[in-house]
Amino acid sequence: MSDPILSLVGVTKTYNAGKPNQIDVLRGIDLSLDAGEVVALVAPSGAGKSTLLHIAGLLDTADKGSVHLAGRDMTDQSDRVRTTARRDDVGFIYQFHHLLPEFSALENIALPQRAAGVSVQQAQDRAMALLDKVGVSHRATHRPAELSGGEQQRVAFCRALANGPRLLLADEPTGNLDPETSDHVFSTLMGLVRETGLSALIATHNLELAGRMDRTVRLDTGLLSPQ
C-alpha cells in the first residue's frame, strides 16, 4: 500500500503558552489522507481549522507532532525544503480569492508556474487550459475586479492547481458566495479534483457540501473526530 499523501500524527498547537490566556488550539491531531481522497473538515468558528490547514500545508509549524507530505517527514526540514514542497505539492484555496488585482486571470495562474521555472509559453498554455476546464477562458484577459465572485473563485481554483499539486487545501472555498453560485462553483471544484486525482482537505460549514465528499471529520475543542 502506498503512503498517504498527507499524514498528521500527534499535532499540537498552543498560543500564548504558559500565560493565563493560553489557548490550546490543537491537542493531538491524527489525520491521514490517501491518494485521491476528498475529506471535509467541519468545525465551529474559532475551533482552529485554519491553523490545522496551515500546519498541513507547511505554512505554520506544530509545537509537537509530525507532518508527512507524500511520504516525506517535513517536520524538521529547513525553510527552503518546506517552501519548495509547498510550491510543488500543495495547492491552497481560501474563502476570498486573493488574486493579484493588477494582473489578468491568465497571468494570475501563470505566475506560480513561472516561479517554479516553467517557460512563459508553457505557463500561459496551461493557464488557458485550466480556465477552459472551469468555463471562464473567455475571461482570460480580464482583471479580478472585472470578474464576478464566482468567476474570481474559479480563477483561484485554477491558480491552486497550476503547478500540479498532489494535495489541495481549501478553507471555506465557497463561503463568500450566494447559495446558487456556491453550489455551482463547488461542483466545478469537485470535478477538477476528481479529474486530476488530487487528495483534498476542504473546510466548510455547509453540511450539504460536506456530504458530497468521501468522508467528514469534525474539529472541536482541539480534537478531531469522524462525523
N, CA, C and O of each residue as an XYZ file, in Angstrom:
908
protein
N       0.849     -1.198      0.000
C       0.000      0.000      0.000
C       0.882      1.245      0.000
O       1.880      1.303      0.719
N       0.515      2.237     -0.804
C       1.303      3.452     -0.885
C       1.082      4.319      0.346
O       0.068      4.203      1.034
N       2.054      5.194      0.612
C       1.943      6.093      1.746
C       0.798      7.074      1.534
O       0.475      7.403      0.393
N       0.178      7.547      2.616
C      -0.832      8.603      2.480
C      -0.200      9.854      1.877
O       0.995     10.096      2.049
N      -0.998     10.645      1.172
C      -0.498     11.912      0.657
C      -0.220     12.875      1.810
O       0.767     13.610      1.791
N      -1.094     12.863      2.804
C      -0.914     13.700      3.992
C      -1.109     12.856      5.235
O      -2.051     12.069      5.323
N      -0.211     13.025      6.198
C      -0.340     12.330      7.465
C       0.078     13.268      8.597
O       1.217     13.731      8.642
N      -0.846     13.539      9.498
C      -0.562     14.316     10.702
C      -0.613     13.359     11.888
O      -1.568     12.597     12.036
N       0.409     13.399     12.725
C       0.484     12.490     13.867
C       0.775     13.296     15.138
O       1.834     13.909     15.273
N      -0.180     13.280     16.057
C       0.021     13.926     17.350
C       0.290     15.417     17.282
O       1.056     15.947     18.086
N      -0.333     16.097     16.331
C      -0.058     17.518     16.114
C      -0.731     18.377     17.193
O      -1.938     18.279     17.415
N       0.059     19.209     17.848
C      -0.454     20.143     18.844
C      -0.027     21.563     18.477
O       1.009     21.776     17.849
N      -0.855     22.529     18.887
C      -0.534     23.941     18.672
C      -1.161     24.748     19.800
O      -2.364     24.664     20.050
N      -0.323     25.534     20.478
C      -0.766     26.356     21.594
C      -0.336     27.792     21.365
O       0.796     28.050     20.956
N      -1.232     28.719     21.626
C      -0.909     30.145     21.559
C      -0.828     30.705     22.974
O      -1.588     30.315     23.861
N       0.109     31.627     23.162
C       0.343     32.247     24.478
C       0.704     31.194     25.525
O       0.200     31.225     26.648
N       1.572     30.273     25.149
C       1.946     29.172     26.038
C       2.487     29.696     27.367
O       3.324     30.598     27.404
N       1.992     29.114     28.449
C       2.458     29.464     29.775
C       1.841     30.712     30.368
O       2.157     31.092     31.495
N       0.954     31.356     29.608
C       0.314     32.584     30.085
C      -1.120     32.281     30.538
O      -1.688     31.257     30.158
N      -1.698     33.163     31.344
C      -3.080     32.917     31.817
C      -4.096     32.749     30.695
O      -5.092     32.041     30.848
N      -3.839     33.405     29.567
C      -4.773     33.308     28.440
C      -4.313     32.294     27.399
O      -4.621     32.438     26.216
N      -3.578     31.268     27.830
C      -3.108     30.212     26.926
C      -4.281     29.545     26.218
O      -5.305     29.241     26.830
N      -4.109     29.323     24.909
C      -5.161     28.687     24.112
C      -4.588     27.429     23.464
O      -3.669     27.508     22.649
N      -5.131     26.277     23.828
C      -4.709     25.014     23.224
C      -5.571     24.784     21.986
O      -6.655     24.209     22.080
N      -5.092     25.230     20.829
C      -5.894     25.185     19.606
C      -6.011     23.764     19.073
O      -7.102     23.318     18.720
N      -4.892     23.056     19.014
C      -4.883     21.666     18.551
C      -4.256     20.809     19.647
O      -3.188     21.138     20.163
N      -4.924     19.704     20.004
C      -4.492     18.918     21.173
C      -4.240     17.458     20.805
O      -4.835     16.547     21.380
N      -3.351     17.254     19.841
C      -3.007     15.888     19.445
C      -3.837     15.400     18.284
O      -4.645     14.481     18.419
N      -3.628     16.030     17.130
C      -4.407     15.713     15.933
C      -3.751     14.601     15.134
O      -2.568     14.678     14.802
N      -4.526     13.565     14.827
C      -4.102     12.489     13.925
C      -5.036     12.501     12.717
O      -6.256     12.434     12.863
N      -4.452     12.586     11.529
C      -5.270     12.620     10.313
C      -4.444     12.148      9.130
O      -3.296     12.563      8.969
N      -5.019     11.281      8.296
C      -4.358     10.824      7.078
C      -5.304     10.955      5.902
O      -6.504     10.709      6.020
N      -4.744     11.350      4.756
C      -5.490     11.416      3.500
C      -4.798     10.526      2.483
O      -3.611     10.696      2.204
N      -5.539      9.581      1.933
C      -4.998      8.717      0.896
C      -5.030      9.423     -0.458
O      -5.695     10.446     -0.616
N      -4.322      8.880     -1.415
C      -4.309      9.438     -2.765
C      -5.722      9.458     -3.329
O      -6.418      8.443     -3.296
N      -6.148     10.602     -3.844
C      -7.458     10.730     -4.452
C      -8.609     10.891     -3.485
O      -9.761     10.962     -3.912
N      -8.329     10.950     -2.187
C      -9.398     11.059     -1.188
C      -9.746     12.520     -0.928
O      -8.863     13.372     -0.830
N     -11.040     12.798     -0.818
C     -11.532     14.142     -0.537
C     -12.228     14.127      0.813
O     -13.229     13.435      0.998
N     -11.695     14.894      1.756
C     -12.187     14.881      3.135
C     -12.714     16.262      3.513
O     -12.057     17.276      3.279
N     -13.900     16.287      4.095
C     -14.484     17.534      4.591
C     -14.045     17.753      6.031
O     -14.093     16.836      6.851
N     -13.616     18.977      6.332
C     -13.250     19.375      7.685
C     -14.316     20.340      8.186
O     -14.426     21.465      7.697
N     -15.100     19.893      9.165
C     -16.180     20.706      9.709
C     -15.782     21.167     11.104
O     -15.318     20.372     11.921
N     -15.967     22.452     11.367
C     -15.577     22.989     12.668
C     -16.331     24.280     12.940
O     -16.597     25.047     12.014
N     -16.679     24.531     14.201
C     -17.280     25.826     14.539
C     -16.253     26.934     14.393
O     -15.051     26.665     14.379
N     -16.705     28.166     14.285
C     -15.800     29.301     14.163
C     -14.864     29.348     15.374
O     -15.286     29.165     16.516
N     -13.592     29.595     15.092
C     -12.611     29.712     16.164
C     -12.079     28.401     16.685
O     -11.332     28.387     17.663
N     -12.447     27.284     16.052
C     -12.026     25.972     16.551
C     -10.612     25.599     16.134
O     -10.039     24.649     16.668
N     -10.038     26.344     15.177
C      -8.664     26.065     14.775
C      -8.501     25.410     13.423
O      -7.430     24.886     13.116
N      -9.560     25.431     12.594
C      -9.450     24.768     11.295
C      -8.407     25.436     10.405
O      -7.682     24.749      9.685
N      -8.320     26.771     10.444
C      -7.322     27.454      9.620
C      -5.913     27.106     10.102
O      -5.005     26.917      9.294
N      -5.739     27.024     11.412
C      -4.438     26.622     11.959
C      -4.076     25.221     11.496
O      -2.935     24.967     11.110
N      -5.041     24.309     11.534
C      -4.797     22.940     11.090
C      -4.409     22.903      9.615
O      -3.472     22.200      9.238
N      -5.125     23.658      8.781
C      -4.805     23.700      7.351
C      -3.428     24.303      7.109
O      -2.688     23.832      6.245
N      -3.079     25.335      7.861
C      -1.765     25.966      7.685
C      -0.626     25.026      8.077
O       0.421     25.015      7.431
N      -0.826     24.249      9.121
C       0.193     23.270      9.514
C       0.290     22.154      8.471
O       1.387     21.735      8.103
N      -0.854     21.682      8.002
C      -0.863     20.630      6.975
C      -0.187     21.107      5.697
O       0.474     20.324      5.015
N      -0.350     22.396      5.366
C       0.229     22.952      4.149
C       1.597     23.566      4.320
O       2.107     24.224      3.413
N       2.204     23.352      5.496
C       3.577     23.807      5.765
C       3.715     25.328      5.805
O       4.807     25.863      5.616
N       2.599     26.019      6.055
C       2.653     27.460      6.258
C       2.929     27.809      7.714
O       3.335     28.929      8.026
N       2.705     26.849      8.599
C       2.924     27.023     10.032
C       3.533     25.734     10.557
O       3.513     24.708      9.877
N       4.064     25.789     11.743
C       4.675     24.604     12.345
C       3.923     24.214     13.610
O       3.381     25.068     14.311
N       3.898     22.932     13.890
C       3.273     22.424     15.108
C       4.241     22.560     16.278
O       5.457     22.583     16.093
N       3.687     22.650     17.480
C       4.536     22.632     18.671
C       5.057     21.230     18.931
O       6.204     21.046     19.336
N       4.207     20.247     18.694
C       4.584     18.844     18.828
C       3.907     18.063     17.717
O       2.942     18.529     17.111
N       4.424     16.865     17.456
C       3.837     16.020     16.432
C       4.587     16.118     15.116
O       5.564     16.859     14.999
N       4.123     15.367     14.128
C       4.808     15.309     12.840
C       3.836     15.498     11.682
O       2.646     15.194     11.775
N       4.394     16.015     10.582
C       3.633     16.220      9.349
C       4.376     15.517      8.220
O       5.531     15.834      7.934
N       3.712     14.569      7.586
C       4.289     13.871      6.440
C       3.516     14.272      5.185
O       2.286     14.242      5.162
N       4.243     14.642      4.161
C       3.644     15.009      2.882
C       4.196     14.093      1.801
O       5.401     14.065      1.550
N       3.302     13.345      1.163
C       3.696     12.390      0.121
C       4.791     11.445      0.611
O       5.742     11.144     -0.111
N       4.634     10.982      1.858
C       5.565     10.002      2.409
C       6.834     10.567      2.990
O       7.683      9.817      3.472
N       6.980     11.883      2.955
C       8.211     12.517      3.443
C       7.927     13.294      4.724
O       6.998     14.099      4.781
N       8.740     13.045      5.750
C       8.577     13.748      7.018
C       9.084     15.180      6.861
O      10.276     15.410      6.659
N       8.157     16.141      6.958
C       8.509     17.544      6.761
C       8.711     18.287      8.077
O       8.959     19.493      8.079
N       8.607     17.583      9.179
C       8.565     18.227     10.490
C       9.780     19.090     10.775
O       9.630     20.239     11.190
N      10.969     18.572     10.565
C      12.188     19.295     10.919
C      12.986     19.745      9.693
O      14.182     20.019      9.793
N      12.329     19.819      8.557
C      13.018     20.253      7.344
C      13.299     21.762      7.382
O      12.659     22.509      8.122
N      14.253     22.181      6.582
C      14.602     23.599      6.512
C      13.486     24.399      5.855
O      12.619     23.838      5.185
N      13.514     25.707      6.051
C      12.517     26.572      5.418
C      12.562     26.428      3.901
O      11.523     26.470      3.243
N      13.743     26.260      3.349
C      13.878     26.132      1.900
C      13.201     24.866      1.396
O      12.494     24.900      0.389
N      13.412     23.759      2.081
C      12.790     22.496      1.676
C      11.277     22.581      1.818
O      10.545     22.122      0.941
N      10.805     23.161      2.911
C       9.373     23.294      3.129
C       8.738     24.203      2.071
O       7.642     23.925      1.584
N       9.424     25.277      1.724
C       8.908     26.190      0.707
C       8.793     25.501     -0.648
O       7.800     25.673     -1.355
N       9.802     24.729     -1.006
C       9.779     24.005     -2.284
C       8.652     22.977     -2.306
O       7.936     22.852     -3.299
N       8.499     22.242     -1.205
C       7.426     21.240     -1.130
C       6.060     21.906     -1.201
O       5.149     21.394     -1.851
N       5.919     23.028     -0.546
C       4.656     23.772     -0.572
C       4.338     24.250     -1.986
O       3.193     24.177     -2.431
N       5.347     24.734     -2.679
C       5.156     25.234     -4.051
C       4.796     24.114     -5.011
O       3.927     24.281     -5.867
N       5.461     22.969     -4.873
C       5.302     21.894     -5.854
C       4.171     20.920     -5.541
O       3.572     20.356     -6.456
N       3.874     20.716     -4.266
C       2.974     19.620     -3.884
C       1.656     20.050     -3.258
O       0.770     19.216     -3.070
N       1.502     21.344     -2.926
C       0.311     21.791     -2.215
C      -0.352     22.946     -2.952
O       0.320     23.888     -3.371
N      -1.664     22.874     -3.111
C      -2.440     23.976     -3.652
C      -3.367     24.516     -2.577
O      -3.964     23.746     -1.824
N      -3.490     25.840     -2.501
C      -4.316     26.474     -1.471
C      -5.468     27.245     -2.098
O      -5.298     27.925     -3.110
N      -6.646     27.132     -1.484
C      -7.801     27.941     -1.865
C      -8.403     28.504     -0.583
O      -8.565     27.796      0.411
N      -8.728     29.791     -0.630
C      -9.284     30.447      0.549
C     -10.702     30.947      0.266
O     -11.170     30.923     -0.872
N     -11.376     31.401      1.330
C     -12.725     31.922      1.175
C     -12.733     33.126      0.237
O     -13.631     33.262     -0.593
N     -11.735     33.997      0.369
C     -11.572     35.126     -0.527
C     -10.488     34.766     -1.535
O      -9.493     34.131     -1.185
N     -10.680     35.166     -2.761
C      -9.843     34.644     -3.847
C      -8.373     35.037     -3.754
O      -7.512     34.266     -4.178
N      -8.061     36.213     -3.213
C      -6.682     36.690     -3.077
C      -5.927     36.727     -4.409
O      -4.717     36.501     -4.447
N      -6.632     37.006     -5.481
C      -5.967     37.183     -6.772
C      -5.242     38.525     -6.783
O      -5.666     39.469     -6.115
N      -4.165     38.607     -7.531
C      -3.414     39.865     -7.636
C      -4.186     40.807     -8.557
O      -4.387     40.494     -9.730
N      -4.624     41.964     -8.038
C      -5.558     42.811     -8.783
C      -4.996     43.429    -10.051
O      -5.753     43.762    -10.963
N      -3.663     43.589    -10.125
C      -3.068     44.254    -11.285
C      -2.805     43.308    -12.448
O      -2.371     43.736    -13.517
N      -3.072     42.005    -12.236
C      -2.820     41.005    -13.268
C      -4.133     40.406    -13.768
O      -5.126     40.361    -13.042
N      -4.122     39.948    -15.013
C      -5.298     39.298    -15.590
C      -5.495     37.916    -14.983
O      -4.631     37.408    -14.268
N      -6.643     37.315    -15.279
C      -6.912     35.955    -14.810
C      -5.821     35.002    -15.280
O      -5.303     34.210    -14.493
N      -5.473     35.077    -16.559
C      -4.442     34.205    -17.107
C      -3.103     34.435    -16.418
O      -2.404     33.477    -16.092
N      -2.740     35.690    -16.195
C      -1.459     35.999    -15.560
C      -1.415     35.510    -14.121
O      -0.368     35.057    -13.657
N      -2.542     35.594    -13.400
C      -2.586     35.097    -12.028
C      -2.295     33.605    -11.954
O      -1.708     33.132    -10.981
N      -2.699     32.872    -12.966
C      -2.466     31.424    -12.985
C      -1.065     31.101    -13.500
O      -0.465     30.108    -13.089
N      -0.555     31.921    -14.382
C       0.779     31.691    -14.932
C       1.885     32.011    -13.930
O       2.943     31.382    -13.964
N       1.662     32.972    -13.045
C       2.719     33.429    -12.135
C       3.309     32.329    -11.254
O       4.534     32.226    -11.181
N       2.502     31.500    -10.577
C       3.122     30.444     -9.769
C       3.907     29.439    -10.602
O       4.863     28.838    -10.111
N       3.517     29.255    -11.840
C       4.269     28.361    -12.722
C       5.616     28.974    -13.088
O       6.632     28.281    -13.131
N       5.615     30.270    -13.348
C       6.863     30.957    -13.658
C       7.825     30.882    -12.466
O       9.033     30.725    -12.640
N       7.267     30.999    -11.245
C       8.088     30.902    -10.040
C       8.718     29.521     -9.899
O       9.761     29.363     -9.265
N       8.063     28.515    -10.503
C       8.573     27.143    -10.463
C       9.497     26.835    -11.636
O       9.960     25.704    -11.784
N       9.767     27.844    -12.474
C      10.715     27.667    -13.565
C      10.126     27.276    -14.898
O      10.865     26.931    -15.819
N       8.797     27.323    -15.027
C       8.140     26.982    -16.289
C       8.268     28.164    -17.257
O       8.228     29.322    -16.840
N       8.422     27.866    -18.545
C       8.561     28.924    -19.539
C       7.272     29.737    -19.652
O       6.200     29.270    -19.266
N       7.384     30.953    -20.184
C       6.230     31.825    -20.334
C       5.141     31.147    -21.159
O       3.975     31.145    -20.764
N       5.516     30.569    -22.308
C       4.530     29.967    -23.192
C       3.850     28.767    -22.549
O       2.632     28.615    -22.646
N       4.630     27.918    -21.894
C       4.053     26.750    -21.234
C       3.110     27.163    -20.113
O       2.045     26.573    -19.930
N       3.515     28.185    -19.367
C       2.678     28.655    -18.260
C       1.366     29.224    -18.780
O       0.305     28.970    -18.208
N       1.433     29.983    -19.848
C       0.220     30.569    -20.422
C      -0.676     29.497    -21.032
O      -1.900     29.570    -20.919
N      -0.077     28.516    -21.669
C      -0.865     27.434    -22.272
C      -1.611     26.640    -21.193
O      -2.788     26.314    -21.351
N      -0.912     26.334    -20.099
C      -1.567     25.577    -19.023
C      -2.637     26.439    -18.354
O      -3.711     25.944    -18.012
N      -2.348     27.719    -18.169
C      -3.326     28.617    -17.563
C      -4.606     28.655    -18.400
O      -5.712     28.588    -17.863
N      -4.445     28.760    -19.701
C      -5.617     28.809    -20.576
C      -6.386     27.486    -20.544
O      -7.617     27.475    -20.554
N      -5.654     26.380    -20.506
C      -6.309     25.069    -20.446
C      -7.116     24.916    -19.159
O      -8.218     24.367    -19.181
N      -6.579     25.394    -18.042
C      -7.295     25.317    -16.772
C      -8.523     26.222    -16.779
O      -9.589     25.831    -16.304
N      -8.372     27.426    -17.315
C      -9.512     28.336    -17.417
C     -10.623     27.726    -18.266
O     -11.808     27.895    -17.977
N     -10.225     27.023    -19.304
C     -11.210     26.376    -20.170
C     -11.964     25.284    -19.413
O     -13.167     25.111    -19.609
N     -11.263     24.546    -18.548
C     -11.892     23.474    -17.779
C     -12.978     24.002    -16.844
O     -13.978     23.328    -16.594
N     -12.769     25.214    -16.330
C     -13.752     25.766    -15.390
C     -14.718     26.734    -16.066
O     -15.526     27.383    -15.402
N     -14.625     26.824    -17.396
C     -15.606     27.579    -18.162
C     -15.452     29.082    -18.166
O     -16.426     29.800    -18.392
N     -14.240     29.581    -17.919
C     -14.054     31.040    -17.927
C     -12.874     31.458    -18.814
O     -12.276     32.512    -18.592
N     -12.541     30.645    -19.807
C     -11.428     31.002    -20.698
C     -11.709     32.296    -21.456
O     -10.781     32.999    -21.855
N     -12.988     32.611    -21.656
C     -13.339     33.846    -22.356
C     -13.061     35.088    -21.504
O     -13.160     36.213    -21.992
N     -12.716     34.882    -20.241
C     -12.410     35.982    -19.333
C     -10.916     36.047    -19.014
O     -10.514     36.711    -18.058
N     -10.103     35.369    -19.800
C      -8.679     35.222    -19.500
C      -7.944     36.552    -19.377
O      -7.040     36.681    -18.551
N      -8.316     37.540    -20.184
C      -7.586     38.817    -20.176
C      -8.177     39.824    -19.192
O      -7.691     40.951    -19.103
N      -9.203     39.442    -18.461
C      -9.853     40.352    -17.517
C      -9.159     40.309    -16.158
O      -8.699     39.256    -15.714
N      -9.091     41.460    -15.510
C      -8.544     41.533    -14.158
C      -9.618     41.139    -13.147
O     -10.807     41.156    -13.466
N      -9.201     40.780    -11.920
C     -10.158     40.300    -10.923
C     -11.356     41.222    -10.704
O     -12.478     40.741    -10.539
N     -11.139     42.532    -10.699
C     -12.234     43.477    -10.444
C     -13.298     43.432    -11.537
O     -14.421     43.894    -11.334
N     -12.948     42.877    -12.689
C     -13.887     42.782    -13.807
C     -14.623     41.445    -13.833
O     -15.421     41.192    -14.736
N     -14.360     40.597    -12.856
C     -14.962     39.266    -12.797
C     -15.998     39.199    -11.687
O     -15.899     39.924    -10.697
N     -16.986     38.337    -11.846
C     -17.954     38.103    -10.781
C     -17.288     37.307     -9.664
O     -16.183     36.790     -9.828
N     -17.984     37.214     -8.512
C     -17.432     36.446     -7.401
C     -17.173     34.994     -7.761
O     -16.140     34.428     -7.403
N     -18.120     34.396     -8.473
C     -17.944     33.002     -8.884
C     -16.801     32.835     -9.864
O     -16.070     31.846     -9.801
N     -16.637     33.780    -10.760
C     -15.533     33.719    -11.720
C     -14.195     33.902    -11.016
O     -13.223     33.215    -11.331
N     -14.146     34.817    -10.077
C     -12.904     35.025     -9.329
C     -12.483     33.745     -8.614
O     -11.306     33.385     -8.620
N     -13.443     33.061     -8.000
C     -13.096     31.860     -7.254
C     -12.691     30.724     -8.193
O     -11.840     29.909     -7.835
N     -13.280     30.656     -9.380
C     -12.849     29.652    -10.355
C     -11.408     29.905    -10.785
O     -10.629     28.964    -10.944
N     -11.059     31.161    -10.972
C      -9.670     31.502    -11.311
C      -8.747     31.108    -10.158
O      -7.646     30.606    -10.384
N      -9.197     31.338     -8.928
C      -8.399     30.939     -7.766
C      -8.202     29.424     -7.727
O      -7.130     28.954     -7.345
N      -9.221     28.655     -8.118
C      -9.073     27.200     -8.211
C      -7.959     26.854     -9.197
O      -7.091     26.027     -8.918
N      -8.010     27.507    -10.353
C      -7.003     27.242    -11.391
C      -5.604     27.564    -10.897
O      -4.660     26.814    -11.146
N      -5.475     28.678    -10.197
C      -4.159     29.055     -9.660
C      -3.655     27.993     -8.688
O      -2.473     27.650     -8.704
N      -4.543     27.471     -7.843
C      -4.150     26.454     -6.877
C      -3.657     25.181     -7.557
O      -2.820     24.462     -7.011
N      -4.181     24.907     -8.752
C      -3.810     23.686     -9.475
C      -2.701     23.910    -10.494
O      -2.282     22.972    -11.172
N      -2.228     25.134    -10.606
C      -1.312     25.495    -11.687
C      -0.048     24.642    -11.721
O       0.412     24.264    -12.799
N       0.518     24.335    -10.556
C       1.773     23.580    -10.521
C       1.575     22.077    -10.329
O       2.510     21.355     -9.981
N       0.349     21.621    -10.559
C       0.088     20.182    -10.467
C       0.332     19.600     -9.092
O       1.062     18.616     -8.971
N      -0.264     20.182     -8.030
C      -0.021     19.671     -6.679
C      -0.624     18.293     -6.474
O      -1.453     17.829     -7.257
N      -0.183     17.649     -5.397
C      -0.750     16.352     -5.023
C      -1.802     16.499     -3.929
O      -2.633     15.614     -3.723
N      -1.750     17.643     -3.227
C      -2.663     17.890     -2.119
C      -3.301     19.264     -2.284
O      -2.609     20.252     -2.529
N      -4.618     19.319     -2.149
C      -5.339     20.585     -2.189
C      -5.912     20.862     -0.807
O      -6.567     20.005     -0.214
N      -5.661     22.070     -0.298
C      -6.201     22.504      0.984
C      -7.086     23.706      0.734
O      -6.650     24.698      0.149
N      -8.334     23.619      1.179
C      -9.290     24.693      0.905
C      -9.986     25.105      2.197
O     -10.494     24.263      2.938
N     -10.003     26.410      2.457
C     -10.595     26.961      3.672
C     -11.866     27.727      3.304
O     -11.796     28.874      2.863
N     -13.023     27.093      3.487
C     -14.319     27.696      3.146
C     -14.309     28.248      1.708
O     -14.574     29.434      1.514
N     -14.012     27.420      0.709
C     -13.804     27.927     -0.654
C     -15.030     28.550     -1.306
O     -14.902     29.288     -2.282
N     -16.228     28.259     -0.774
C     -17.437     28.863     -1.339
C     -18.171     29.719     -0.312
O     -19.310     30.127     -0.540
N     -17.524     29.989      0.814
C     -18.184     30.676      1.915
C     -18.544     32.121      1.633
O     -19.362     32.704      2.344
N     -17.939     32.713      0.594
C     -18.200     34.112      0.281
C     -19.183     34.272     -0.883
O     -19.338     35.367     -1.424
N     -19.845     33.174     -1.264
C     -20.727     33.188     -2.431
C     -22.171     32.924     -2.020
O     -22.428     32.316     -0.981
N     -23.108     33.385     -2.843
C     -24.515     33.095     -2.583
C     -24.765     31.603     -2.810
O     -23.979     30.946     -3.493
N     -25.856     31.055     -2.244
C     -26.079     29.602     -2.294
C     -26.050     29.006     -3.695
O     -25.460     27.944     -3.894
N     -26.667     29.656     -4.661
C     -26.715     29.094     -6.017
C     -25.326     29.073     -6.647
O     -24.909     28.071     -7.228
N     -24.616     30.195     -6.524
C     -23.261     30.255     -7.065
C     -22.344     29.291     -6.320
O     -21.491     28.643     -6.925
N     -22.525     29.201     -5.005
C     -21.717     28.294     -4.189
C     -21.841     26.861     -4.674
O     -20.836     26.162     -4.811
N     -23.068     26.417     -4.935
C     -23.291     25.045     -5.383
C     -22.618     24.788     -6.727
O     -21.998     23.743     -6.926
N     -22.742     25.742     -7.648
C     -22.156     25.572     -8.977
C     -20.633     25.578     -8.912
O     -19.977     24.764     -9.562
N     -20.069     26.502     -8.122
C     -18.618     26.608     -8.006
C     -18.050     25.377     -7.306
O     -16.989     24.881     -7.686
N     -18.757     24.877     -6.277
C     -18.282     23.680     -5.590
C     -18.293     22.477     -6.530
O     -17.373     21.659     -6.508
N     -19.327     22.372     -7.350
C     -19.378     21.282     -8.328
C     -18.190     21.362     -9.286
O     -17.615     20.341     -9.661
N     -17.831     22.582     -9.675
C     -16.666     22.772    -10.538
C     -15.398     22.304     -9.843
O     -14.565     21.620    -10.438
N     -15.259     22.680     -8.571
C     -14.082     22.280     -7.799
C     -13.991     20.762     -7.689
O     -12.928     20.186     -7.916
N     -15.093     20.115     -7.343
C     -15.068     18.666     -7.198
C     -14.758     17.982     -8.524
O     -14.080     16.955     -8.552
N     -15.250     18.546     -9.615
C     -14.928     17.989    -10.922
C     -13.444     18.043    -11.207
O     -12.868     17.084    -11.723
N     -12.823     19.161    -10.873
C     -11.379     19.310    -11.067
C     -10.606     18.327    -10.200
O      -9.669     17.679    -10.665
N     -11.003     18.222     -8.940
C     -10.312     17.332     -8.009
C     -10.401     15.885     -8.483
O      -9.401     15.167     -8.492
N     -11.600     15.462     -8.877
C     -11.777     14.073     -9.313
C     -11.011     13.803    -10.608
O     -10.413     12.740    -10.771
N     -11.031     14.765    -11.521
C     -10.366     14.580    -12.806
C      -8.852     14.459    -12.653
O      -8.205     13.684    -13.358
N      -8.298     15.236    -11.722
C      -6.844     15.237    -11.552
C      -6.352     14.212    -10.543
O      -5.147     13.992    -10.424
N      -7.275     13.575     -9.807
C      -6.873     12.564     -8.833
C      -6.223     13.137     -7.592
O      -5.475     12.443     -6.903
N      -6.503     14.402     -7.300
C      -5.939     15.055     -6.129
C      -6.493     14.479     -4.830
O      -7.602     13.945     -4.794
N      -5.705     14.597     -3.770
C      -6.230     14.464     -2.424
C      -6.609     15.863     -1.974
O      -5.924     16.828     -2.313
N      -7.698     15.987     -1.210
C      -8.137     17.316     -0.802
C      -8.705     17.294      0.607
O      -9.428     16.375      0.991
N      -8.360     18.328      1.369
C      -8.935     18.569      2.685
C      -9.649     19.911      2.588
O      -9.013     20.952      2.421
N     -10.969     19.880      2.693
C     -11.783     21.063      2.418
C     -12.588     21.431      3.658
O     -13.470     20.684      4.081
N     -12.277     22.586      4.236
C     -13.015     23.074      5.396
C     -14.296     23.751      4.936
O     -14.279     24.564      4.012
N     -15.406     23.413      5.582
C     -16.679     24.010      5.214
C     -17.639     23.980      6.396
O     -17.584     23.077      7.231
N     -18.526     24.983      6.457
C     -19.618     24.969      7.423
C     -20.864     24.308      6.820
O     -21.823     24.003      7.528
N     -20.829     24.097      5.516
C     -22.001     23.619      4.784
C     -22.045     22.088      4.825
O     -21.258     21.419      4.157
N     -22.967     21.549      5.612
C     -23.034     20.103      5.781
C     -23.497     19.400      4.508
O     -23.159     18.237      4.286
N     -24.275     20.100      3.664
C     -24.699     19.504      2.400
C     -23.494     19.301      1.492
O     -23.364     18.263      0.844
N     -22.614     20.298      1.449
C     -21.392     20.167      0.654
C     -20.481     19.094      1.245
O     -19.876     18.313      0.511
N     -20.386     19.061      2.573
C     -19.554     18.050      3.227
C     -20.022     16.643      2.869
O     -19.209     15.734      2.705
N     -21.341     16.468      2.749
C     -21.886     15.160      2.427
C     -21.548     14.678      1.034
O     -21.734     13.501      0.725
N     -21.054     15.570      0.184
C     -20.683     15.195     -1.179
C     -19.222     14.769     -1.280
O     -18.739     14.421     -2.357
N     -18.528     14.801     -0.151
C     -17.125     14.363     -0.133
C     -17.046     12.928      0.364
O     -18.059     12.341      0.743
N     -15.842     12.363      0.364
C     -15.683     10.946      0.699
C     -15.957     10.659      2.174
O     -16.547      9.633      2.511
N     -15.530     11.557      3.040
C     -15.817     11.415      4.467
C     -15.673     12.774      5.136
O     -15.131     13.715      4.557
N     -16.167     12.856      6.357
C     -16.151     14.108      7.102
C     -15.483     13.894      8.453
O     -15.740     12.896      9.126
N     -14.622     14.834      8.850
C     -14.057     14.849     10.199
C     -14.439     16.176     10.843
O     -14.578     17.193     10.163
N     -14.607     16.153     12.160
C     -15.019     17.346     12.885
C     -13.931     17.761     13.866
O     -13.405     16.937     14.614
N     -13.604     19.038     13.853
C     -12.636     19.611     14.782
C     -13.391     20.435     15.817
O     -14.131     21.357     15.475
N     -13.191     20.088     17.093
C     -13.858     20.830     18.164
C     -13.037     20.676     19.438
O     -12.543     19.591     19.742
N     -12.900     21.759     20.169
C     -12.097     21.816     21.400
C     -10.710     21.198     21.198
O     -10.185     20.534     22.092
N     -10.134     21.416     20.042
C      -8.773     20.974     19.772
C      -8.620     19.524     19.389
O      -7.499     19.049     19.207
N      -9.723     18.810     19.262
C      -9.676     17.385     18.953
C     -10.416     17.097     17.666
O     -11.350     17.810     17.300
N      -9.988     16.035     16.973
C     -10.557     15.656     15.686
C     -11.292     14.342     15.839
O     -10.787     13.409     16.464
N     -12.489     14.266     15.266
C     -13.262     13.034     15.344
C     -14.022     12.822     14.049
O     -14.353     13.790     13.366
N     -14.309     11.557     13.692
C     -15.129     11.298     12.486
C     -16.550     11.754     12.738
O     -17.009     11.810     13.878
N     -17.239     12.078     11.657
C     -18.635     12.511     11.779
C     -19.516     11.760     10.799
O     -20.725     11.989     10.754
